[in-house]
Amino acid sequence: MALAPPSSADVAIPGRAWDGHDYASSDGRWVEVCDMEDDANRVYGESETTTGTHRVFDGNGHAGGCGNAIFNRVREFRVCEEIDFWPDSCSGWVGP
């Protein structure tokens, strides 16, 4: 019996939002936030879910590893960078 490769409808491909080199990605439940810049600015992802807006931080700065969380359903998300004494820099909202 030959197995067919999964179709694109069978494979969850996460969406990604960028702010400079920092990014957030989501597959609709899981959210990952990665600080990729050595600039001392904290990076977080904002996620609109069925229970409200949630923030996920990359707690170790630009060091290896990223911040992540799992939600029931992510409707849209974005990545933001905290900039002292200025408004935070954020990507546009994207869907998973």
Summary of the structure (lengths in Angstrom):
residues: 96
radius of gyration: 15.0
end to end distance: 34.3
largest distance: 63.4
contacts: 263
relative contact order: 0.26
helix: 0%
strand: 45%
